[in-house]
Amino acid sequence: MEQEYLVDTNVFIDYMSEELPIPALSFIDNLLNNQFHISIINKIELLGFKNISAREEKNLSNIVKAANIIHLQNL
């Protein structure tokens, strides 16, 4: 069974600013080309940044589009 990952907002922030070690950047590159999950809260956080460039906004939007979104459930 393939391993699945739930990725936090901070991972993508550090990834985009290239603040992660090279092996981690490579891991995230690979992850973005495969299946990964983010929560609906992460989606809101990623798409809610102010004062970012058009390129950054596009990159974050592409990350969200590639992710499987985990929605909140009423318990």
CHARMM internal coordinates of N, CA and C (Angstrom, degrees):
IC EDIT
DIST 1 N 1 CA 1.4530
DIST 1 CA 1 C 1.5307
ANGL 1 N 1 CA 1 C 109.47
DIST 1 C 2 N 1.3163
ANGL 1 CA 1 C 2 N 115.20
DIHE 1 N 1 CA 1 C 2 N 133.94
DIST 2 N 2 CA 1.4603
ANGL 1 C 2 N 2 CA 120.22
DIHE 1 CA 1 C 2 N 2 CA -179.64
DIST 2 CA 2 C 1.5190
ANGL 2 N 2 CA 2 C 110.47
DIHE 1 C 2 N 2 CA 2 C -72.31
DIST 2 C 3 N 1.3166
ANGL 2 CA 2 C 3 N 115.99
DIHE 2 N 2 CA 2 C 3 N 140.57
DIST 3 N 3 CA 1.4610
ANGL 2 C 3 N 3 CA 120.96
DIHE 2 CA 2 C 3 N 3 CA 179.65
DIST 3 CA 3 C 1.5240
ANGL 3 N 3 CA 3 C 109.85
DIHE 2 C 3 N 3 CA 3 C -73.49
DIST 3 C 4 N 1.3249
ANGL 3 CA 3 C 4 N 115.91
DIHE 3 N 3 CA 3 C 4 N 139.58
DIST 4 N 4 CA 1.4603
ANGL 3 C 4 N 4 CA 121.46
DIHE 3 CA 3 C 4 N 4 CA 178.85
DIST 4 CA 4 C 1.5211
ANGL 4 N 4 CA 4 C 109.01
DIHE 3 C 4 N 4 CA 4 C -110.83
DIST 4 C 5 N 1.3455
ANGL 4 CA 4 C 5 N 115.21
DIHE 4 N 4 CA 4 C 5 N 150.46
DIST 5 N 5 CA 1.4618
ANGL 4 C 5 N 5 CA 119.89
DIHE 4 CA 4 C 5 N 5 CA -176.80
DIST 5 CA 5 C 1.5180
ANGL 5 N 5 CA 5 C 110.79
DIHE 4 C 5 N 5 CA 5 C -128.50
DIST 5 C 6 N 1.3204
ANGL 5 CA 5 C 6 N 114.99
DIHE 5 N 5 CA 5 C 6 N 135.62
DIST 6 N 6 CA 1.4617
ANGL 5 C 6 N 6 CA 123.39
DIHE 5 CA 5 C 6 N 6 CA 170.65
DIST 6 CA 6 C 1.5274
ANGL 6 N 6 CA 6 C 105.20
DIHE 5 C 6 N 6 CA 6 C -104.36
DIST 6 C 7 N 1.3177
ANGL 6 CA 6 C 7 N 116.21
DIHE 6 N 6 CA 6 C 7 N 115.77
DIST 7 N 7 CA 1.4642
ANGL 6 C 7 N 7 CA 121.12
DIHE 6 CA 6 C 7 N 7 CA -171.07
DIST 7 CA 7 C 1.5297
ANGL 7 N 7 CA 7 C 109.79
DIHE 6 C 7 N 7 CA 7 C -106.70
DIST 7 C 8 N 1.3319
ANGL 7 CA 7 C 8 N 116.14
DIHE 7 N 7 CA 7 C 8 N 134.77
DIST 8 N 8 CA 1.4564
ANGL 7 C 8 N 8 CA 122.70
DIHE 7 CA 7 C 8 N 8 CA -178.89
DIST 8 CA 8 C 1.5281
ANGL 8 N 8 CA 8 C 110.61
DIHE 7 C 8 N 8 CA 8 C -87.54
DIST 8 C 9 N 1.3048
ANGL 8 CA 8 C 9 N 115.61
DIHE 8 N 8 CA 8 C 9 N 157.58
DIST 9 N 9 CA 1.4675
ANGL 8 C 9 N 9 CA 123.23
DIHE 8 CA 8 C 9 N 9 CA 179.63
DIST 9 CA 9 C 1.5286
ANGL 9 N 9 CA 9 C 111.73
DIHE 8 C 9 N 9 CA 9 C -53.67
DIST 9 C 10 N 1.3266
ANGL 9 CA 9 C 10 N 117.55
DIHE 9 N 9 CA 9 C 10 N -43.82
DIST 10 N 10 CA 1.4690
ANGL 9 C 10 N 10 CA 121.18
DIHE 9 CA 9 C 10 N 10 CA -176.55
DIST 10 CA 10 C 1.5167
ANGL 10 N 10 CA 10 C 112.59
DIHE 9 C 10 N 10 CA 10 C -60.27
DIST 10 C 11 N 1.3111
ANGL 10 CA 10 C 11 N 117.19
DIHE 10 N 10 CA 10 C 11 N -31.24
DIST 11 N 11 CA 1.4715
ANGL 10 C 11 N 11 CA 120.21
DIHE 10 CA 10 C 11 N 11 CA 177.82
DIST 11 CA 11 C 1.5227
ANGL 11 N 11 CA 11 C 109.54
DIHE 10 C 11 N 11 CA 11 C -61.36
DIST 11 C 12 N 1.3205
ANGL 11 CA 11 C 12 N 117.25
DIHE 11 N 11 CA 11 C 12 N -45.44
DIST 12 N 12 CA 1.4626
ANGL 11 C 12 N 12 CA 120.77
DIHE 11 CA 11 C 12 N 12 CA -179.04
DIST 12 CA 12 C 1.5203
ANGL 12 N 12 CA 12 C 112.08
DIHE 11 C 12 N 12 CA 12 C -70.65
DIST 12 C 13 N 1.3193
ANGL 12 CA 12 C 13 N 117.40
DIHE 12 N 12 CA 12 C 13 N -34.59
DIST 13 N 13 CA 1.4689
ANGL 12 C 13 N 13 CA 120.45
DIHE 12 CA 12 C 13 N 13 CA 176.50
DIST 13 CA 13 C 1.5261
ANGL 13 N 13 CA 13 C 109.84
DIHE 12 C 13 N 13 CA 13 C -63.17
DIST 13 C 14 N 1.3328
ANGL 13 CA 13 C 14 N 116.46
DIHE 13 N 13 CA 13 C 14 N -48.13
DIST 14 N 14 CA 1.4672
ANGL 13 C 14 N 14 CA 120.62
DIHE 13 CA 13 C 14 N 14 CA 178.86
DIST 14 CA 14 C 1.5240
ANGL 14 N 14 CA 14 C 111.21
DIHE 13 C 14 N 14 CA 14 C -66.33
DIST 14 C 15 N 1.3140
ANGL 14 CA 14 C 15 N 117.03
DIHE 14 N 14 CA 14 C 15 N -36.23
DIST 15 N 15 CA 1.4659
ANGL 14 C 15 N 15 CA 121.81
DIHE 14 CA 14 C 15 N 15 CA 178.31
DIST 15 CA 15 C 1.5335
ANGL 15 N 15 CA 15 C 110.13
DIHE 14 C 15 N 15 CA 15 C -62.19
DIST 15 C 16 N 1.3140
ANGL 15 CA 15 C 16 N 116.47
DIHE 15 N 15 CA 15 C 16 N -47.89
DIST 16 N 16 CA 1.4665
ANGL 15 C 16 N 16 CA 119.68
DIHE 15 CA 15 C 16 N 16 CA -177.64
DIST 16 CA 16 C 1.5265
ANGL 16 N 16 CA 16 C 112.32
DIHE 15 C 16 N 16 CA 16 C -67.81
DIST 16 C 17 N 1.3209
ANGL 16 CA 16 C 17 N 117.17
DIHE 16 N 16 CA 16 C 17 N -30.09
DIST 17 N 17 CA 1.4635
ANGL 16 C 17 N 17 CA 119.80
DIHE 16 CA 16 C 17 N 17 CA 178.31
DIST 17 CA 17 C 1.5272
ANGL 17 N 17 CA 17 C 111.26
DIHE 16 C 17 N 17 CA 17 C -90.16
DIST 17 C 18 N 1.3352
ANGL 17 CA 17 C 18 N 116.01
DIHE 17 N 17 CA 17 C 18 N 3.13
DIST 18 N 18 CA 1.4716
ANGL 17 C 18 N 18 CA 123.05
DIHE 17 CA 17 C 18 N 18 CA 178.95
DIST 18 CA 18 C 1.5253
ANGL 18 N 18 CA 18 C 111.90
DIHE 17 C 18 N 18 CA 18 C 55.77
DIST 18 C 19 N 1.3317
ANGL 18 CA 18 C 19 N 116.22
DIHE 18 N 18 CA 18 C 19 N 38.40
DIST 19 N 19 CA 1.4606
ANGL 18 C 19 N 19 CA 121.83
DIHE 18 CA 18 C 19 N 19 CA 179.15
DIST 19 CA 19 C 1.5262
ANGL 19 N 19 CA 19 C 112.96
DIHE 18 C 19 N 19 CA 19 C -91.32
DIST 19 C 20 N 1.3195
ANGL 19 CA 19 C 20 N 116.65
DIHE 19 N 19 CA 19 C 20 N 2.27
DIST 20 N 20 CA 1.4646
ANGL 19 C 20 N 20 CA 120.54
DIHE 19 CA 19 C 20 N 20 CA 179.25
DIST 20 CA 20 C 1.5222
ANGL 20 N 20 CA 20 C 109.96
DIHE 19 C 20 N 20 CA 20 C -95.37
DIST 20 C 21 N 1.3312
ANGL 20 CA 20 C 21 N 117.13
DIHE 20 N 20 CA 20 C 21 N 155.86
DIST 21 N 21 CA 1.4696
ANGL 20 C 21 N 21 CA 119.32
DIHE 20 CA 20 C 21 N 21 CA 174.71
DIST 21 CA 21 C 1.5259
ANGL 21 N 21 CA 21 C 110.14
DIHE 20 C 21 N 21 CA 21 C -62.35
DIST 21 C 22 N 1.3098
ANGL 21 CA 21 C 22 N 116.92
DIHE 21 N 21 CA 21 C 22 N 155.29
DIST 22 N 22 CA 1.4666
ANGL 21 C 22 N 22 CA 122.22
DIHE 21 CA 21 C 22 N 22 CA -177.20
DIST 22 CA 22 C 1.5266
ANGL 22 N 22 CA 22 C 112.47
DIHE 21 C 22 N 22 CA 22 C -52.81
DIST 22 C 23 N 1.3428
ANGL 22 CA 22 C 23 N 120.24
DIHE 22 N 22 CA 22 C 23 N -44.65
DIST 23 N 23 CA 1.4690
ANGL 22 C 23 N 23 CA 118.37
DIHE 22 CA 22 C 23 N 23 CA 178.03
DIST 23 CA 23 C 1.5340
ANGL 23 N 23 CA 23 C 112.69
DIHE 22 C 23 N 23 CA 23 C -60.14
DIST 23 C 24 N 1.3240
ANGL 23 CA 23 C 24 N 117.04
DIHE 23 N 23 CA 23 C 24 N -35.58
DIST 24 N 24 CA 1.4682
ANGL 23 C 24 N 24 CA 120.76
DIHE 23 CA 23 C 24 N 24 CA 178.93
DIST 24 CA 24 C 1.5303
ANGL 24 N 24 CA 24 C 110.46
DIHE 23 C 24 N 24 CA 24 C -70.31
DIST 24 C 25 N 1.3204
ANGL 24 CA 24 C 25 N 117.53
DIHE 24 N 24 CA 24 C 25 N -40.47
DIST 25 N 25 CA 1.4667
ANGL 24 C 25 N 25 CA 120.97
DIHE 24 CA 24 C 25 N 25 CA 176.87
DIST 25 CA 25 C 1.5229
ANGL 25 N 25 CA 25 C 110.55
DIHE 24 C 25 N 25 CA 25 C -60.65
DIST 25 C 26 N 1.3176
ANGL 25 CA 25 C 26 N 116.69
DIHE 25 N 25 CA 25 C 26 N -42.32
DIST 26 N 26 CA 1.4660
ANGL 25 C 26 N 26 CA 121.38
DIHE 25 CA 25 C 26 N 26 CA 177.93
DIST 26 CA 26 C 1.5222
ANGL 26 N 26 CA 26 C 111.38
DIHE 25 C 26 N 26 CA 26 C -64.58
DIST 26 C 27 N 1.3343
ANGL 26 CA 26 C 27 N 115.84
DIHE 26 N 26 CA 26 C 27 N -40.12
DIST 27 N 27 CA 1.4589
ANGL 26 C 27 N 27 CA 120.47
DIHE 26 CA 26 C 27 N 27 CA 178.18
DIST 27 CA 27 C 1.5247
ANGL 27 N 27 CA 27 C 110.75
DIHE 26 C 27 N 27 CA 27 C -61.47
DIST 27 C 28 N 1.3329
ANGL 27 CA 27 C 28 N 117.06
DIHE 27 N 27 CA 27 C 28 N -44.88
DIST 28 N 28 CA 1.4612
ANGL 27 C 28 N 28 CA 121.03
DIHE 27 CA 27 C 28 N 28 CA 179.79
DIST 28 CA 28 C 1.5305
ANGL 28 N 28 CA 28 C 110.54
DIHE 27 C 28 N 28 CA 28 C -67.48
DIST 28 C 29 N 1.3345
ANGL 28 CA 28 C 29 N 118.13
DIHE 28 N 28 CA 28 C 29 N -39.32
DIST 29 N 29 CA 1.4734
ANGL 28 C 29 N 29 CA 120.83
DIHE 28 CA 28 C 29 N 29 CA 174.38
DIST 29 CA 29 C 1.5244
ANGL 29 N 29 CA 29 C 110.06
DIHE 28 C 29 N 29 CA 29 C -53.35
DIST 29 C 30 N 1.3272
ANGL 29 CA 29 C 30 N 115.93
DIHE 29 N 29 CA 29 C 30 N -48.23
DIST 30 N 30 CA 1.4581
ANGL 29 C 30 N 30 CA 121.32
DIHE 29 CA 29 C 30 N 30 CA -179.82
DIST 30 CA 30 C 1.5249
ANGL 30 N 30 CA 30 C 110.89
DIHE 29 C 30 N 30 CA 30 C -64.84
DIST 30 C 31 N 1.3050
ANGL 30 CA 30 C 31 N 116.08
DIHE 30 N 30 CA 30 C 31 N -42.26
DIST 31 N 31 CA 1.4577
ANGL 30 C 31 N 31 CA 121.09
DIHE 30 CA 30 C 31 N 31 CA -179.77
DIST 31 CA 31 C 1.5296
ANGL 31 N 31 CA 31 C 111.22
DIHE 30 C 31 N 31 CA 31 C -60.36
DIST 31 C 32 N 1.3282
ANGL 31 CA 31 C 32 N 116.95
DIHE 31 N 31 CA 31 C 32 N -40.78
DIST 32 N 32 CA 1.4587
ANGL 31 C 32 N 32 CA 121.23
DIHE 31 CA 31 C 32 N 32 CA -179.51
DIST 32 CA 32 C 1.5217
ANGL 32 N 32 CA 32 C 112.27
DIHE 31 C 32 N 32 CA 32 C -65.51
DIST 32 C 33 N 1.3163
ANGL 32 CA 32 C 33 N 116.68
DIHE 32 N 32 CA 32 C 33 N -22.72
DIST 33 N 33 CA 1.4570
ANGL 32 C 33 N 33 CA 121.25
DIHE 32 CA 32 C 33 N 33 CA 178.23
DIST 33 CA 33 C 1.5230
ANGL 33 N 33 CA 33 C 112.36
DIHE 32 C 33 N 33 CA 33 C -91.81
DIST 33 C 34 N 1.3101
ANGL 33 CA 33 C 34 N 117.06
DIHE 33 N 33 CA 33 C 34 N 2.16
DIST 34 N 34 CA 1.4626
ANGL 33 C 34 N 34 CA 122.59
DIHE 33 CA 33 C 34 N 34 CA 179.35
DIST 34 CA 34 C 1.5218
ANGL 34 N 34 CA 34 C 108.52
DIHE 33 C 34 N 34 CA 34 C -128.19
DIST 34 C 35 N 1.3126
ANGL 34 CA 34 C 35 N 115.74
DIHE 34 N 34 CA 34 C 35 N -159.13
DIST 35 N 35 CA 1.4640
ANGL 34 C 35 N 35 CA 119.80
DIHE 34 CA 34 C 35 N 35 CA -177.24
DIST 35 CA 35 C 1.5245
ANGL 35 N 35 CA 35 C 110.80
DIHE 34 C 35 N 35 CA 35 C -92.82
DIST 35 C 36 N 1.3474
ANGL 35 CA 35 C 36 N 115.57
DIHE 35 N 35 CA 35 C 36 N 133.73
DIST 36 N 36 CA 1.4583
ANGL 35 C 36 N 36 CA 121.62
DIHE 35 CA 35 C 36 N 36 CA 174.81
DIST 36 CA 36 C 1.5189
ANGL 36 N 36 CA 36 C 108.24
DIHE 35 C 36 N 36 CA 36 C -149.36
DIST 36 C 37 N 1.3229
ANGL 36 CA 36 C 37 N 115.89
DIHE 36 N 36 CA 36 C 37 N 165.45
DIST 37 N 37 CA 1.4510
ANGL 36 C 37 N 37 CA 121.91
DIHE 36 CA 36 C 37 N 37 CA -176.03
DIST 37 CA 37 C 1.5302
ANGL 37 N 37 CA 37 C 109.71
DIHE 36 C 37 N 37 CA 37 C -123.85
DIST 37 C 38 N 1.3364
ANGL 37 CA 37 C 38 N 114.66
DIHE 37 N 37 CA 37 C 38 N 147.80
DIST 38 N 38 CA 1.4582
ANGL 37 C 38 N 38 CA 121.55
DIHE 37 CA 37 C 38 N 38 CA 167.54
DIST 38 CA 38 C 1.5303
ANGL 38 N 38 CA 38 C 106.70
DIHE 37 C 38 N 38 CA 38 C -135.01
DIST 38 C 39 N 1.3093
ANGL 38 CA 38 C 39 N 115.96
DIHE 38 N 38 CA 38 C 39 N 156.33
DIST 39 N 39 CA 1.4600
ANGL 38 C 39 N 39 CA 118.88
DIHE 38 CA 38 C 39 N 39 CA 177.07
DIST 39 CA 39 C 1.5271
ANGL 39 N 39 CA 39 C 109.02
DIHE 38 C 39 N 39 CA 39 C -82.78
DIST 39 C 40 N 1.3167
ANGL 39 CA 39 C 40 N 115.93
DIHE 39 N 39 CA 39 C 40 N 163.66
DIST 40 N 40 CA 1.4597
ANGL 39 C 40 N 40 CA 120.78
DIHE 39 CA 39 C 40 N 40 CA 175.54
DIST 40 CA 40 C 1.5289
ANGL 40 N 40 CA 40 C 110.33
DIHE 39 C 40 N 40 CA 40 C -60.63
DIST 40 C 41 N 1.3296
ANGL 40 CA 40 C 41 N 116.96
DIHE 40 N 40 CA 40 C 41 N -31.08
DIST 41 N 41 CA 1.4719
ANGL 40 C 41 N 41 CA 121.05
DIHE 40 CA 40 C 41 N 41 CA 176.86
DIST 41 CA 41 C 1.5264
ANGL 41 N 41 CA 41 C 109.97
DIHE 40 C 41 N 41 CA 41 C -65.47
DIST 41 C 42 N 1.3417
ANGL 41 CA 41 C 42 N 117.16
DIHE 41 N 41 CA 41 C 42 N -42.28
DIST 42 N 42 CA 1.4641
ANGL 41 C 42 N 42 CA 120.49
DIHE 41 CA 41 C 42 N 42 CA 176.88
DIST 42 CA 42 C 1.5276
ANGL 42 N 42 CA 42 C 110.82
DIHE 41 C 42 N 42 CA 42 C -62.02
DIST 42 C 43 N 1.3261
ANGL 42 CA 42 C 43 N 116.75
DIHE 42 N 42 CA 42 C 43 N -39.36
DIST 43 N 43 CA 1.4715
ANGL 42 C 43 N 43 CA 120.35
DIHE 42 CA 42 C 43 N 43 CA 177.83
DIST 43 CA 43 C 1.5220
ANGL 43 N 43 CA 43 C 110.30
DIHE 42 C 43 N 43 CA 43 C -59.37
DIST 43 C 44 N 1.3235
ANGL 43 CA 43 C 44 N 116.52
DIHE 43 N 43 CA 43 C 44 N -47.55
DIST 44 N 44 CA 1.4629
ANGL 43 C 44 N 44 CA 120.98
DIHE 43 CA 43 C 44 N 44 CA 179.62
DIST 44 CA 44 C 1.5265
ANGL 44 N 44 CA 44 C 110.19
DIHE 43 C 44 N 44 CA 44 C -60.67
DIST 44 C 45 N 1.3255
ANGL 44 CA 44 C 45 N 116.51
DIHE 44 N 44 CA 44 C 45 N -44.46
DIST 45 N 45 CA 1.4676
ANGL 44 C 45 N 45 CA 120.15
DIHE 44 CA 44 C 45 N 45 CA 179.56
DIST 45 CA 45 C 1.5256
ANGL 45 N 45 CA 45 C 111.68
DIHE 44 C 45 N 45 CA 45 C -62.40
DIST 45 C 46 N 1.3298
ANGL 45 CA 45 C 46 N 116.80
DIHE 45 N 45 CA 45 C 46 N -46.22
DIST 46 N 46 CA 1.4648
ANGL 45 C 46 N 46 CA 120.67
DIHE 45 CA 45 C 46 N 46 CA -177.39
DIST 46 CA 46 C 1.5237
ANGL 46 N 46 CA 46 C 112.51
DIHE 45 C 46 N 46 CA 46 C -65.31
DIST 46 C 47 N 1.3240
ANGL 46 CA 46 C 47 N 117.03
DIHE 46 N 46 CA 46 C 47 N -36.48
DIST 47 N 47 CA 1.4618
ANGL 46 C 47 N 47 CA 119.85
DIHE 46 CA 46 C 47 N 47 CA -178.02
DIST 47 CA 47 C 1.5286
ANGL 47 N 47 CA 47 C 112.93
DIHE 46 C 47 N 47 CA 47 C -90.59
DIST 47 C 48 N 1.3360
ANGL 47 CA 47 C 48 N 117.16
DIHE 47 N 47 CA 47 C 48 N 0.16
DIST 48 N 48 CA 1.4519
ANGL 47 C 48 N 48 CA 120.41
DIHE 47 CA 47 C 48 N 48 CA -175.82
DIST 48 CA 48 C 1.5149
ANGL 48 N 48 CA 48 C 115.53
DIHE 47 C 48 N 48 CA 48 C -105.31
DIST 48 C 49 N 1.3253
ANGL 48 CA 48 C 49 N 118.09
DIHE 48 N 48 CA 48 C 49 N 9.57
DIST 49 N 49 CA 1.4632
ANGL 48 C 49 N 49 CA 120.19
DIHE 48 CA 48 C 49 N 49 CA -179.69
DIST 49 CA 49 C 1.5223
ANGL 49 N 49 CA 49 C 110.69
DIHE 48 C 49 N 49 CA 49 C -68.99
DIST 49 C 50 N 1.3252
ANGL 49 CA 49 C 50 N 116.28
DIHE 49 N 49 CA 49 C 50 N 138.54
DIST 50 N 50 CA 1.4562
ANGL 49 C 50 N 50 CA 121.79
DIHE 49 CA 49 C 50 N 50 CA 176.19
DIST 50 CA 50 C 1.5281
ANGL 50 N 50 CA 50 C 108.97
DIHE 49 C 50 N 50 CA 50 C -99.03
DIST 50 C 51 N 1.3008
ANGL 50 CA 50 C 51 N 114.98
DIHE 50 N 50 CA 50 C 51 N 157.18
DIST 51 N 51 CA 1.4713
ANGL 50 C 51 N 51 CA 122.56
DIHE 50 CA 50 C 51 N 51 CA 173.56
DIST 51 CA 51 C 1.5199
ANGL 51 N 51 CA 51 C 113.44
DIHE 50 C 51 N 51 CA 51 C 56.53
DIST 51 C 52 N 1.3327
ANGL 51 CA 51 C 52 N 116.58
DIHE 51 N 51 CA 51 C 52 N 41.95
DIST 52 N 52 CA 1.4636
ANGL 51 C 52 N 52 CA 119.10
DIHE 51 CA 51 C 52 N 52 CA 174.57
DIST 52 CA 52 C 1.5254
ANGL 52 N 52 CA 52 C 108.56
DIHE 51 C 52 N 52 CA 52 C -108.08
DIST 52 C 53 N 1.3096
ANGL 52 CA 52 C 53 N 115.53
DIHE 52 N 52 CA 52 C 53 N 159.62
DIST 53 N 53 CA 1.4559
ANGL 52 C 53 N 53 CA 119.80
DIHE 52 CA 52 C 53 N 53 CA -179.17
DIST 53 CA 53 C 1.5272
ANGL 53 N 53 CA 53 C 110.39
DIHE 52 C 53 N 53 CA 53 C -73.35
DIST 53 C 54 N 1.3085
ANGL 53 CA 53 C 54 N 115.62
DIHE 53 N 53 CA 53 C 54 N 163.64
DIST 54 N 54 CA 1.4652
ANGL 53 C 54 N 54 CA 120.70
DIHE 53 CA 53 C 54 N 54 CA 177.79
DIST 54 CA 54 C 1.5286
ANGL 54 N 54 CA 54 C 110.22
DIHE 53 C 54 N 54 CA 54 C -61.27
DIST 54 C 55 N 1.3187
ANGL 54 CA 54 C 55 N 116.41
DIHE 54 N 54 CA 54 C 55 N -36.22
DIST 55 N 55 CA 1.4758
ANGL 54 C 55 N 55 CA 120.82
DIHE 54 CA 54 C 55 N 55 CA 179.09
DIST 55 CA 55 C 1.5237
ANGL 55 N 55 CA 55 C 110.61
DIHE 54 C 55 N 55 CA 55 C -65.83
DIST 55 C 56 N 1.3264
ANGL 55 CA 55 C 56 N 117.17
DIHE 55 N 55 CA 55 C 56 N -44.93
DIST 56 N 56 CA 1.4640
ANGL 55 C 56 N 56 CA 120.91
DIHE 55 CA 55 C 56 N 56 CA 178.32
DIST 56 CA 56 C 1.5287
ANGL 56 N 56 CA 56 C 110.74
DIHE 55 C 56 N 56 CA 56 C -62.54
DIST 56 C 57 N 1.3251
ANGL 56 CA 56 C 57 N 115.87
DIHE 56 N 56 CA 56 C 57 N -42.10
DIST 57 N 57 CA 1.4652
ANGL 56 C 57 N 57 CA 120.15
DIHE 56 CA 56 C 57 N 57 CA 178.99
DIST 57 CA 57 C 1.5263
ANGL 57 N 57 CA 57 C 110.80
DIHE 56 C 57 N 57 CA 57 C -61.81
DIST 57 C 58 N 1.3187
ANGL 57 CA 57 C 58 N 116.87
DIHE 57 N 57 CA 57 C 58 N -42.29
DIST 58 N 58 CA 1.4669
ANGL 57 C 58 N 58 CA 121.21
DIHE 57 CA 57 C 58 N 58 CA 178.54
DIST 58 CA 58 C 1.5271
ANGL 58 N 58 CA 58 C 110.57
DIHE 57 C 58 N 58 CA 58 C -64.41
DIST 58 C 59 N 1.3308
ANGL 58 CA 58 C 59 N 117.41
DIHE 58 N 58 CA 58 C 59 N -43.82
DIST 59 N 59 CA 1.4651
ANGL 58 C 59 N 59 CA 121.06
DIHE 58 CA 58 C 59 N 59 CA 179.80
DIST 59 CA 59 C 1.5202
ANGL 59 N 59 CA 59 C 111.31
DIHE 58 C 59 N 59 CA 59 C -62.26
DIST 59 C 60 N 1.3257
ANGL 59 CA 59 C 60 N 117.42
DIHE 59 N 59 CA 59 C 60 N -43.84
DIST 60 N 60 CA 1.4661
ANGL 59 C 60 N 60 CA 120.86
DIHE 59 CA 59 C 60 N 60 CA 178.64
DIST 60 CA 60 C 1.5232
ANGL 60 N 60 CA 60 C 110.70
DIHE 59 C 60 N 60 CA 60 C -65.45
DIST 60 C 61 N 1.3138
ANGL 60 CA 60 C 61 N 116.82
DIHE 60 N 60 CA 60 C 61 N -40.07
DIST 61 N 61 CA 1.4593
ANGL 60 C 61 N 61 CA 120.95
DIHE 60 CA 60 C 61 N 61 CA 178.12
DIST 61 CA 61 C 1.5315
ANGL 61 N 61 CA 61 C 110.57
DIHE 60 C 61 N 61 CA 61 C -62.70
DIST 61 C 62 N 1.3253
ANGL 61 CA 61 C 62 N 116.93
DIHE 61 N 61 CA 61 C 62 N -41.09
DIST 62 N 62 CA 1.4671
ANGL 61 C 62 N 62 CA 120.98
DIHE 61 CA 61 C 62 N 62 CA 178.24
DIST 62 CA 62 C 1.5265
ANGL 62 N 62 CA 62 C 111.64
DIHE 61 C 62 N 62 CA 62 C -65.02
DIST 62 C 63 N 1.3198
ANGL 62 CA 62 C 63 N 116.76
DIHE 62 N 62 CA 62 C 63 N -37.46
DIST 63 N 63 CA 1.4671
ANGL 62 C 63 N 63 CA 120.38
DIHE 62 CA 62 C 63 N 63 CA 177.06
DIST 63 CA 63 C 1.5245
ANGL 63 N 63 CA 63 C 109.62
DIHE 62 C 63 N 63 CA 63 C -62.41
DIST 63 C 64 N 1.3294
ANGL 63 CA 63 C 64 N 116.19
DIHE 63 N 63 CA 63 C 64 N -46.22
DIST 64 N 64 CA 1.4684
ANGL 63 C 64 N 64 CA 120.57
DIHE 63 CA 63 C 64 N 64 CA -179.23
DIST 64 CA 64 C 1.5254
ANGL 64 N 64 CA 64 C 110.42
DIHE 63 C 64 N 64 CA 64 C -63.20
DIST 64 C 65 N 1.3267
ANGL 64 CA 64 C 65 N 117.39
DIHE 64 N 64 CA 64 C 65 N -42.38
DIST 65 N 65 CA 1.4680
ANGL 64 C 65 N 65 CA 120.98
DIHE 64 CA 64 C 65 N 65 CA 179.57
DIST 65 CA 65 C 1.5212
ANGL 65 N 65 CA 65 C 112.06
DIHE 64 C 65 N 65 CA 65 C -62.78
DIST 65 C 66 N 1.3303
ANGL 65 CA 65 C 66 N 117.17
DIHE 65 N 65 CA 65 C 66 N -33.08
DIST 66 N 66 CA 1.4678
ANGL 65 C 66 N 66 CA 121.26
DIHE 65 CA 65 C 66 N 66 CA -178.11
DIST 66 CA 66 C 1.5259
ANGL 66 N 66 CA 66 C 112.65
DIHE 65 C 66 N 66 CA 66 C -79.53
DIST 66 C 67 N 1.3200
ANGL 66 CA 66 C 67 N 116.70
DIHE 66 N 66 CA 66 C 67 N -18.53
DIST 67 N 67 CA 1.4734
ANGL 66 C 67 N 67 CA 121.41
DIHE 66 CA 66 C 67 N 67 CA -174.07
DIST 67 CA 67 C 1.5223
ANGL 67 N 67 CA 67 C 111.80
DIHE 66 C 67 N 67 CA 67 C -83.38
DIST 67 C 68 N 1.3164
ANGL 67 CA 67 C 68 N 114.61
DIHE 67 N 67 CA 67 C 68 N 153.16
DIST 68 N 68 CA 1.4561
ANGL 67 C 68 N 68 CA 121.37
DIHE 67 CA 67 C 68 N 68 CA 165.72
DIST 68 CA 68 C 1.5268
ANGL 68 N 68 CA 68 C 105.89
DIHE 67 C 68 N 68 CA 68 C -87.89
DIST 68 C 69 N 1.3236
ANGL 68 CA 68 C 69 N 116.65
DIHE 68 N 68 CA 68 C 69 N 121.91
DIST 69 N 69 CA 1.4620
ANGL 68 C 69 N 69 CA 121.48
DIHE 68 CA 68 C 69 N 69 CA -175.56
DIST 69 CA 69 C 1.5314
ANGL 69 N 69 CA 69 C 109.48
DIHE 68 C 69 N 69 CA 69 C -89.74
DIST 69 C 70 N 1.3143
ANGL 69 CA 69 C 70 N 115.00
DIHE 69 N 69 CA 69 C 70 N 128.82
DIST 70 N 70 CA 1.4725
ANGL 69 C 70 N 70 CA 121.19
DIHE 69 CA 69 C 70 N 70 CA 175.64
DIST 70 CA 70 C 1.5245
ANGL 70 N 70 CA 70 C 107.20
DIHE 69 C 70 N 70 CA 70 C -98.07
DIST 70 C 71 N 1.3286
ANGL 70 CA 70 C 71 N 115.34
DIHE 70 N 70 CA 70 C 71 N 115.36
DIST 71 N 71 CA 1.4632
ANGL 70 C 71 N 71 CA 121.89
DIHE 70 CA 70 C 71 N 71 CA -176.76
DIST 71 CA 71 C 1.5216
ANGL 71 N 71 CA 71 C 110.57
DIHE 70 C 71 N 71 CA 71 C -88.77
DIST 71 C 72 N 1.3208
ANGL 71 CA 71 C 72 N 114.89
DIHE 71 N 71 CA 71 C 72 N 157.30
DIST 72 N 72 CA 1.4611
ANGL 71 C 72 N 72 CA 121.19
DIHE 71 CA 71 C 72 N 72 CA 175.64
DIST 72 CA 72 C 1.5231
ANGL 72 N 72 CA 72 C 109.30
DIHE 71 C 72 N 72 CA 72 C -71.27
DIST 72 C 73 N 1.2957
ANGL 72 CA 72 C 73 N 116.04
DIHE 72 N 72 CA 72 C 73 N 144.87
DIST 73 N 73 CA 1.4614
ANGL 72 C 73 N 73 CA 121.42
DIHE 72 CA 72 C 73 N 73 CA 179.30
DIST 73 CA 73 C 1.5196
ANGL 73 N 73 CA 73 C 109.40
DIHE 72 C 73 N 73 CA 73 C -115.87
DIST 73 C 74 N 1.2949
ANGL 73 CA 73 C 74 N 116.44
DIHE 73 N 73 CA 73 C 74 N 141.81
DIST 74 N 74 CA 1.4638
ANGL 73 C 74 N 74 CA 120.82
DIHE 73 CA 73 C 74 N 74 CA 172.85
DIST 74 CA 74 C 1.5223
ANGL 74 N 74 CA 74 C 107.98
DIHE 73 C 74 N 74 CA 74 C -79.17
DIST 74 C 75 N 1.3061
ANGL 74 CA 74 C 75 N 116.77
DIHE 74 N 74 CA 74 C 75 N 122.56
DIST 75 N 75 CA 1.4640
ANGL 74 C 75 N 75 CA 120.44
DIHE 74 CA 74 C 75 N 75 CA -179.26
DIST 75 CA 75 C 1.5014
ANGL 75 N 75 CA 75 C 111.69
DIHE 74 C 75 N 75 CA 75 C -102.53
END
COOR INIT
IC SEED 1 N 1 CA 1 C
IC BUILD
